Amino acid sequence: MPQYLAPGVYVEEVPSAIKPIAGVGTNTAGFVGVVADTVTMPLLPGRSGLKADGTTPEPTDFATVAPAGVAQLVDGWETFKTLFGDIQSGNSTLAHAVYGFFNNGGARCWITRVAPDAEGDAGIDPDAGADPDAGTVAATSAEQLDARLIAALDTFTARDEIALVAIPGAVSDAVQGAILDHCENPYLQDRFAILDGRRTTELTKEKIQGGTRDSSYGAIYYPWIDVGAKDAAGNPVYQPPSGHLAGVYARVDTERGVHKAPANEVIRGALGLETLVGKQGQAGLNPHGINVIRKFDGNITVWGARTMAGASQAEWRYISSRRVFNFLRESIDEGTRWAVYEPNAPELWSKIRRNLGAFLNTVWASGALLGNKPEDAFYVHCDETLNPAAVRDAGQLVVEIGVALVRPAEFVVFRISQWSGGIQ
């Protein structure tokens, strides 16, 4: 307490008991993909690309491909081209995916490049043909490529802003399982996996999801999409949808909020589908958590909103439910770190209740929680009942939070009957 000696008026700044909790971002993606060391890179600004003689190429006038195994921040398509080159055979799967991300509303992503091995593997390459097990790997060893893709995920661990993770075109059980492991990491649990379904015409979970395990931290999409790429014969080269879907997630988060399911949304830049699935076909896939992309009135539309959670995790059936919880967990984690090592007493408990209450009230007002008034939508308990002497002696502060989530209207049912008019 300050000591006053001279008579007069003194004005003191008193810290507020409310320490605002800011909602974390949910729309930054992390992509891993194969980019050849030999991709053609663009000219640096102000360079001609030629030596003084005007005819000999000057290599130093061109950008250098980003190093492999290092996460790079990319904030637009031009930045991608400067780091990894324009769309070409040495980077086509990743480049189409990232272009689709930005085209569909994405603004920021981290990208880690995996280099081909010394034998010259081409990576995940849908240009290689219509193999039903594609992302076909034109490599000496698909397992070796998988191992490099999986290792690259570790570069995202320290990038706290990443909330969406995808390896476009990677459909092996090993790689998809590693993406789910990454998102489920107990030290993270703030990100969500977007997976590509296998290329197949058999509409079953076993064929589309393969042996990839169930998880509430990921969603899988089928079929692959036509973005206008052609092979030498002029046939469509279908692309994995995960990059475009990450952009759809980002767009919906920005325009509506993380509580809005990223579904019933048009995929910008998608011209067609490798397999057309109708209502009857989707009826056999939707209950198993396979999100179908369908064509309505010429628009390629996301027509599924489910995670890969199994029957034992019914409360996490919907993508929006899992992602809202991820958002709440990370926001509360970052917004209450000030409380660590504070005296564990009623004054602290009261501050915790006020701060969390103010934050959750904002979340409720955004439409993410169900209830006509805040007390119907959430509660925060932090008192001596939850924090008796034994808990405090262990150095712990226990806070109990309950929230009522808004879930998507997946099945809109209208009951219509004949009515003769008059009084009911």
C-alpha positions, 0 to 999 in steps of 0.5 A, spaced: 500 500 500 503 506 498 505 511 503 502 518 503 506 524 506 503 530 503 496 532 504 492 532 497 488 528 492 491 522 490 489 517 484 490 510 484 490 505 478 486 499 481 486 492 477 480 490 475 477 483 477 475 482 470 481 479 466 477 478 459 478 471 456 479 472 448 476 467 444 482 463 440 482 463 432 479 457 429 481 457 422 488 457 421 490 450 417 496 446 417 498 442 411 503 437 409 505 435 402 510 433 397 514 438 393 520 436 389 526 440 389 526 441 382 520 445 381 520 451 377 520 457 381 518 464 380 522 470 378 524 475 384 521 482 384 525 486 379 529 481 376 530 479 369 532 471 369 537 472 365 545 474 365 548 480 362 548 477 355 541 477 355 540 469 353 543 465 359 539 464 365 541 467 371 539 462 377 540 467 383 534 471 379 529 466 381 526 464 388 529 458 392 524 452 394 522 452 401 527 447 405 524 441 407 521 439 414 520 446 416 513 449 417 512 456 413 507 461 414 503 462 408 498 468 408 496 467 401 497 464 394 502 469 392 506 467 398 505 459 396 508 460 389 514 464 392 515 458 397 513 452 393 512 454 386 506 455 382 501 449 380 506 443 376 507 436 376 512 436 382 507 439 387 500 439 384 496 435 389 499 440 395 498 446 390 491 445 388 489 443 395 492 450 398 489 454 392 482 451 394 483 453 401 485 460 399 479 460 394 474 458 399 475 463 404 482 461 408 487 466 410 493 463 414 496 456 413 502 453 415 505 448 410 511 443 411 514 441 405 516 433 404 522 432 399 522 426 394 527 421 396 534 420 392 530 415 388 525 421 385 519 419 388 513 423 386 509 423 392 502 423 393 500 424 385 493 423 383 496 425 376 498 418 376 492 415 374 485 412 376 488 407 381 482 406 386 487 406 392 490 413 390 493 418 392 498 413 388 505 413 390 510 413 385 515 411 389 520 406 391 517 405 398 510 408 400 512 406 407 518 411 407 514 416 404 508 415 409 514 416 415 516 422 412 509 425 412 508 423 419 514 426 421 512 432 418 506 433 423 511 434 428 513 441 425 506 443 427 506 442 435 509 448 437 504 452 432 499 454 437 494 457 432 493 451 427 486 449 428 485 444 422 490 439 419 490 436 413 495 432 408 491 432 402 491 426 398 494 421 403 489 416 405 493 410 408 491 408 415 498 409 417 498 417 415 491 418 417 492 415 424 498 419 425 494 425 423 488 423 428 494 422 433 496 429 432 490 432 433 488 428 440 495 429 443 493 431 450 498 437 450 494 439 444 487 437 443 486 444 440 485 442 432 481 438 428 483 433 422 480 433 415 481 427 411 480 424 404 476 418 403 479 413 398 477 413 391 472 407 390 466 406 387 463 402 392 459 406 397 461 403 404 465 405 410 470 400 409 472 402 402 472 409 403 475 409 410 479 403 410 482 401 416 483 408 419 480 408 426 474 412 428 475 419 432 471 425 434 477 429 432 477 428 425 472 428 419 472 424 412 470 426 406 468 423 399 468 423 393 474 427 390 473 433 386 474 436 379 478 442 379 479 443 372 486 439 372 487 435 366 492 429 364 495 429 357 489 426 354 485 431 356 481 427 362 480 430 369 485 429 374 481 429 380 483 432 387 483 430 394 477 435 397 481 436 404 484 443 402 478 446 399 474 443 405 479 447 410 477 453 406 470 452 407 471 451 415 475 457 415 469 461 411 464 458 415 468 460 422 469 467 419 462 468 417 458 465 422 462 462 427 465 455 429 458 453 432 456 453 425 457 446 421 461 447 415 456 443 411 450 445 406 456 450 403 458 450 396 465 448 394 468 454 390 472 452 384 469 445 384 467 443 377 464 436 378 465 429 382 469 423 381 463 419 383 456 422 384 452 420 390 445 420 391 440 420 397 440 413 397 447 412 397 448 417 402 443 413 407 448 408 407 454 412 409 452 418 413 450 414 419 457 411 419 460 418 419 462 419 412 461 426 409 458 426 402 460 431 397 454 432 392 452 436 386 445 440 387 443 444 381 450 445 378 453 446 385 458 442 388 456 442 396 458 439 402 452 435 405 455 432 411 457 434 418 459 428 422 466 427 425 468 420 425 466 418 432 464 411 433 457 409 436 460 410 443 462 417 442 455 419 440 455 426 444 461 428 439 457 426 433 457 433 430 463 437 427 461 443 430 460 440 437 467 437 437 470 444 434 466 448 439 469 444 445 476 445 442 475 453 442 472 453 449 478 449 452 484 453 448 480 460 450 480 458 457 487 455 457 490 461 454 485 466 458 486 464 465 494 463 466 494 469 470 491 464 475 497 460 476 500 460 483 495 465 485 493 464 493 488 459 492 482 462 496 475 465 495 477 471 492 481 467 487 474 463 486 470 469 485 475 472 480 475 465 476 467 465 476 466 472 474 471 471 468 469 465 465 462 467 466 463 473 462 467 469 457 461 464 456 456 470 456 459 472 450 459 465 447 452 464 448 450 471 445 454 469 439 449 463 438 454 457 440 450 455 446 443 453 447 438 457 452 433 463 452 438 466 457 445 465 460 443 461 466 440 456 461 446 456 457 452 455 461 454 454 469 461 455 472 462 452 479 468 454 483 467 454 491 469 450 497 465 444 495 469 443 489 476 445 493 476 443 500 482 443 504 485 436 501 484 439 494 488 445 496 493 442 499 495 438 493 496 445 489 490 444 485 484 449 483 478 445 481 473 449 476 466 445 474 463 448 467 457 446 464 455 448 457 449 447 453 451 446 445 447 448 439 447 442 434 446 442 427 439 441 424 441 435 420 434 432 419 429 437 417 422 434 418 416 437 415 409 433 417 404 435 412 397 433 412 390 435 409 386 440 412 379 441 411 379 448 413 375 451 419 376 450 426 381 445 428 
